[in-house]
Amino acid sequence: MPNLSDRVGTFTDSVIRRMTRICNKYNAINLSQGFPDWEPPKEMLDALAKAAHAGPHQYAITFGAKNLRDAICEKQSKAIGRTLDPEKEIVVTCGSTEAMMASMMTVCNPGDKVLVFSPFYENYGADAILSGAQPIYVPLVPPEYNFDISIIENGFKSGAKAIVICNPSNPCGKVFTEKELTEIGNLAVKYNAYIITDEVYEHILFDDNKHVYASGLPGLFDNVITCNSLSKTYSITGWRLGYVIGPEKVIDAARKVHDFLTVGAASPLQEAAVTGLKFGKEYYDELKEKYTSKRNRMLEGFDKIGLKHNVPAGTYFVMVDIQEFLDLPQFKNFTDLEFCEWLVKNVGVAAVPGSSFFRENINNLIRFHFARSDETIDEAVRRLGKLKELVK
């Protein structure tokens, strides 16, 4: 057979989605791939049912149905303190996955460098490679996941075209502060570079943490490309509705990339999503309360059974340290992936190996998520509680 593209040999399939397939095979509890096990808001389901009969069922405008663009821009204009133009500063995509890919392909030429924080959501490195760019990794140092701003400046000095920021950060739950984002933003302006943000967890925050929109900081809008989606906020991960917001020049180009990647998102789903975007403040307050309760439930459960973990400031993920198990004779030479596979088969709970998120050689962390019912969280903790008995 003829040879394949060199680029496809430089990254693997999604380890997250692979763990879901293994989980399904063994009928385990899926705490690996981050999607909730409850229904979307009833109002959105009712709107979808209406759209199923009344339409629209044909192509929407490729860069997004007008009423959806209007609704997104109205919501996000309030968030960033700037009036967004739905005709010039947004493109609706098939999920934030396409939003990120379209953004990367819009700003990067083959050979360009892109700064990526480590740990990172696994798509970012692949996005850079598929765009022909070279990812340069910036460590986020546990347990607080702080970073050295001089590393970022050195990256920009070396010609980095952009930096990718997931805020709040998957997988570690870091919430970037206004000071941190301002420092990064000032460097982006200084070195004529872009900040590409992934803000899908903007409303899943804990304690006193606040989400700061980089695009809303003084003087940064022209340097920020915001990728977002409706998946996590409205529990509709399967609807695949995302968007890119940015300055007109960027969006004009991103619309062309998007057009030839996917043409457009599903018309009836766009119609139904408008309902959710019109929810008031009480919806987001209830969302925070719901996820705070689930985070605390899982962490308290882990504390009772003696699992070491971080305390996420945002997102619905928690990192667990498995070094004590890897030190045991039966797990000698196990990778974190092999441990996660063993966990699914023998304990009945699926996690994601941390090595899929870190550029550094880190093998002792695995990621769980808590977007699950209280009963499912309790059952997962009960099963994990038997872990130490199984390995005696």
C-alpha positions in Angstrom: 0.0 0.0 0.0 1.1 3.6 -0.5 2.6 5.3 2.6 0.3 7.4 4.8 0.9 11.0 5.9 3.8 11.4 8.3 1.7 13.5 10.6 -0.7 10.7 11.6 2.2 8.8 13.1 3.1 11.6 15.5 0.0 11.3 17.8 -2.3 8.5 19.0 -6.1 8.2 19.0 -7.8 9.9 21.9 -6.9 8.0 25.1 -10.0 9.4 26.8 -12.4 8.0 24.2 -10.4 4.7 24.2 -11.0 4.4 27.9 -14.7 4.8 27.3 -14.6 1.9 24.8 -12.8 -0.3 27.3 -15.2 0.8 30.0 -18.2 -0.2 27.9 -16.6 -3.6 27.2 -16.4 -4.4 30.9 -19.7 -2.6 31.9 -17.7 -0.4 34.3 -18.6 3.0 35.8 -17.3 5.6 33.3 -15.5 8.3 35.2 -13.1 8.8 32.2 -14.9 10.6 29.4 -16.4 13.8 30.7 -20.1 13.8 30.0 -23.0 13.9 32.5 -25.4 11.0 33.0 -28.5 13.3 33.3 -30.7 14.9 30.7 -30.3 18.5 29.4 -32.7 21.1 30.7 -36.4 20.3 29.9 -36.9 23.7 28.2 -34.1 22.8 25.7 -35.6 19.3 25.1 -39.0 20.8 24.5 -37.4 23.2 22.0 -35.7 20.3 20.3 -38.9 18.3 20.0 -40.6 21.4 18.4 -37.7 21.8 16.0 -37.9 18.1 15.1 -41.3 18.7 13.6 -41.2 22.4 12.6 -37.6 22.5 11.4 -35.3 23.9 10.3 -34.0 20.7 8.7 -31.8 22.1 5.9 -28.5 23.9 5.9 -28.2 26.9 8.1 -25.9 29.7 7.2 -22.5 28.0 7.3 -21.1 30.2 10.0 -24.2 29.7 12.2 -27.9 30.4 12.2 -28.6 34.1 12.9 -30.7 33.6 16.0 -28.1 31.4 17.6 -25.3 33.8 16.8 -27.4 36.7 18.2 -28.1 34.7 21.4 -24.4 33.7 21.9 -23.2 37.3 21.3 -25.9 38.7 23.7 -24.8 36.3 26.5 -21.0 36.7 25.9 -21.2 40.5 25.4 -22.4 40.8 29.0 -19.6 38.5 30.1 -16.7 40.3 28.5 -18.1 43.9 28.8 -17.9 44.5 25.1 -20.7 44.5 22.5 -20.0 41.7 20.0 -21.1 41.9 16.4 -22.9 38.6 15.5 -22.3 39.3 11.8 -18.5 39.8 12.0 -17.1 38.4 15.3 -18.4 34.9 15.7 -18.5 31.6 13.8 -20.6 28.6 15.1 -18.8 25.3 14.8 -19.4 21.6 15.4 -18.3 21.6 19.0 -15.3 23.3 20.6 -13.1 20.6 19.1 -13.7 22.1 15.7 -13.5 25.6 17.1 -10.0 24.9 18.3 -9.0 23.2 15.1 -10.4 26.0 12.9 -8.6 28.6 15.1 -5.3 26.8 15.0 -5.5 26.4 11.2 -6.5 30.1 10.8 -3.5 31.6 12.6 -0.7 29.0 12.1 1.5 28.4 9.1 3.5 25.2 8.8 6.5 25.5 11.0 5.0 28.0 13.4 5.4 27.4 17.1 2.5 27.3 19.5 2.8 27.4 23.3 0.7 24.8 25.2 0.4 24.5 28.9 1.2 21.0 30.3 -1.0 19.3 31.6 -3.3 19.9 28.6 -6.4 18.6 27.0 -5.1 16.0 24.6 -6.5 17.6 21.4 -4.2 20.7 21.6 -1.0 19.0 20.6 -2.7 17.1 17.8 -4.4 20.3 16.6 -1.0 22.0 16.4 0.5 19.0 14.5 -2.4 18.8 12.1 -2.0 22.5 11.4 1.7 21.9 10.6 2.8 23.8 13.7 5.2 22.8 16.5 3.8 22.6 20.0 6.1 24.0 22.7 5.0 23.0 26.2 5.0 25.2 29.3 4.8 23.3 32.6 2.0 24.0 35.1 3.6 22.9 38.3 1.6 20.9 40.9 0.0 21.1 43.4 -1.1 24.7 42.6 -0.3 24.4 38.9 1.5 27.7 38.8 3.8 28.6 35.8 6.9 30.6 35.2 6.0 33.7 33.1 9.6 33.9 31.8 9.2 30.5 30.0 6.2 32.0 28.1 8.2 35.2 27.2 11.1 33.1 26.0 8.6 31.1 23.8 7.3 34.3 22.3 10.8 35.6 21.8 11.6 32.4 19.9 8.7 33.2 17.5 5.7 31.4 19.0 2.6 32.5 17.0 0.1 31.7 19.7 -0.5 30.3 23.2 -3.4 27.9 24.1 -5.0 28.5 27.5 -7.7 26.1 28.8 -9.5 28.1 31.5 -10.7 26.5 33.7 -8.1 23.9 32.9 -8.8 20.3 31.9 -7.5 18.1 33.5 -6.1 19.9 36.6 -8.9 22.2 37.4 -6.8 25.4 37.6 -8.6 28.7 37.2 -6.3 31.4 35.7 -6.4 34.7 37.6 -6.8 38.1 36.1 -3.2 38.9 37.0 -2.0 35.7 35.2 -4.1 36.4 32.1 -3.0 40.0 32.0 0.7 39.1 32.2 0.2 36.6 29.3 -1.9 39.1 27.4 0.7 41.8 27.7 3.3 39.5 26.3 1.0 38.4 23.4 0.6 42.1 22.5 4.3 42.8 22.9 5.3 40.0 20.6 2.4 40.3 18.2 0.9 36.8 19.0 -2.5 35.3 19.7 -4.0 33.8 22.8 -6.4 31.0 21.9 -8.6 30.2 24.9 -10.7 27.2 25.5 -13.5 28.3 27.9 -15.9 25.4 27.9 -16.0 25.2 31.7 -16.6 28.9 32.2 -19.6 28.2 34.5 -18.2 25.3 36.4 -16.3 27.0 39.2 -16.0 26.4 42.9 -15.6 28.4 46.1 -14.7 32.0 45.4 -13.0 31.4 42.1 -14.1 33.7 39.2 -13.9 33.1 35.5 -11.9 35.9 33.8 -12.5 36.3 30.1 -9.2 37.1 28.4 -11.0 38.8 25.6 -12.6 41.2 28.0 -9.3 42.4 29.5 -8.2 46.0 28.5 -6.5 46.1 25.1 -6.6 42.3 24.5 -9.6 41.7 22.3 -7.6 41.9 19.0 -5.1 39.3 20.3 -7.6 36.8 21.8 -9.5 34.0 19.9 -12.1 32.5 22.2 -13.2 28.9 21.7 -16.2 27.7 23.6 -19.2 25.3 23.4 -22.6 24.7 24.9 -21.7 21.1 25.7 -20.7 21.3 29.4 -22.9 24.3 30.5 -26.1 22.8 29.2 -25.3 19.1 29.4 -25.5 18.6 25.6 -22.1 17.1 24.8 -23.7 15.1 21.9 -25.2 18.1 20.2 -21.8 19.3 19.1 -22.4 23.0 19.2 -19.4 25.3 19.7 -18.2 28.7 18.5 -15.2 30.9 18.0 -15.3 34.6 19.0 -12.6 37.0 17.9 -11.7 40.1 15.9 -13.3 40.5 12.5 -10.1 39.7 10.6 -9.7 36.4 12.4 -13.3 35.4 12.2 -13.5 36.2 8.5 -10.6 33.7 7.9 -11.9 31.1 10.4 -15.3 31.0 8.7 -13.5 29.9 5.5 -11.7 27.2 7.3 -14.9 26.1 9.1 -16.8 26.0 5.8 -14.5 23.4 4.3 -14.0 21.4 7.5 -17.7 20.7 8.3 -19.9 23.2 6.3 -22.0 23.8 9.4 -23.5 22.6 12.6 -26.9 20.8 12.7 -29.8 23.2 12.0 -32.5 21.8 14.4 -29.9 21.6 17.3 -28.9 25.2 16.7 -32.6 26.2 16.9 -33.1 24.4 20.2 -29.9 25.7 21.7 -31.2 29.3 21.6 -33.6 28.5 24.4 -30.7 27.6 26.8 -28.7 30.7 26.0 -31.6 32.8 27.2 -31.6 31.3 30.7 -31.1 33.8 33.5 -28.5 34.0 36.3 -30.4 31.5 38.5 -29.6 28.6 36.0 -25.8 29.2 36.3 -26.1 29.6 40.1 -27.8 26.2 40.3 -25.2 24.7 38.0 -22.4 25.8 40.3 -24.3 24.6 43.3 -24.9 21.2 41.7 -21.3 20.6 40.7 -19.9 21.9 44.0 -22.0 19.3 45.7 -20.7 16.6 43.4 -17.1 17.7 43.8 -17.4 17.6 47.5 -19.1 14.3 47.5 -16.4 12.7 45.5 -13.5 14.3 47.4 -15.0 13.4 50.7 -15.4 9.8 49.5 -11.8 9.7 48.3 -10.6 11.0 51.7 -12.5 8.3 53.5 -10.9 5.5 51.4 -7.5 7.1 51.5 -7.0 8.2 47.9 -4.7 11.2 47.5 -6.1 13.9 45.2 -6.0 17.5 44.2 -8.8 19.9 44.9 -10.0 21.4 41.5 -10.9 25.1 41.5 -13.0 24.6 38.3 -14.1 21.9 35.8 -15.5 18.6 36.9 -12.2 16.6 37.0 -10.0 15.5 39.9 -6.5 14.1 39.7 -5.6 11.1 41.9 -2.1 10.1 42.8 -1.6 6.3 42.3 2.1 6.1 43.2 1.4 4.0 46.3 -0.1 1.3 44.1 2.6 1.5 41.4 5.2 0.9 44.2 3.6 -2.5 44.9 5.2 -5.7 43.4 2.2 -6.7 41.4 2.3 -3.4 39.5 6.0 -3.3 39.0 6.7 -1.7 35.6 3.1 -0.8 35.1 2.3 2.4 33.2 -0.5 4.6 34.3 -2.4 3.4 31.2 -1.9 -0.2 32.2 -3.1 0.6 35.7 -6.3 2.3 34.3 -7.0 -0.8 32.2 -6.5 -3.0 35.3 -8.8 -0.8 37.2 -11.6 -1.1 34.7 -11.3 -4.9 34.6 -10.8 -5.6 38.3 -12.5 -2.7 40.1 -15.1 -1.7 37.6 -14.3 2.0 37.4 -12.8 3.8 34.4 -10.3 6.7 34.7 -7.9 8.4 32.3 -4.1 8.0 32.6 -2.5 11.3 33.4 0.4 10.7 30.9 -2.1 11.6 28.1 -2.2 15.1 29.5 1.4 15.8 30.4 4.4 16.4 28.2 6.6 15.6 31.2 7.3 12.0 32.2 4.5 11.8 34.7 3.1 8.3 35.3 1.5 8.5 38.8 -1.6 10.5 38.2 -5.0 9.5 36.8 -8.1 11.6 36.1 -11.6 11.0 37.3 -14.7 13.1 36.6 -17.7 13.7 38.8 -20.4 14.7 36.3 -22.4 11.7 37.5 -25.4 11.1 39.7 -24.9 11.0 43.5 -25.7 7.3 43.4 -23.1 6.7 40.7 -20.4 8.7 42.5 -21.2 6.7 45.7 -21.0 3.4 43.9 -17.7 4.3 42.3 -16.2 5.3 45.6 -17.5 2.0 47.1 -15.7 0.1 44.4 -12.5 2.1 44.7 -12.6 1.5 48.4 -11.9 -2.2 47.8 -8.8 -1.3 45.8 -6.4 -1.6 48.7 -7.9 -4.9 49.7 -7.5 -6.3 46.2 -3.8 -5.5 46.1 -2.8 -6.8 49.6 
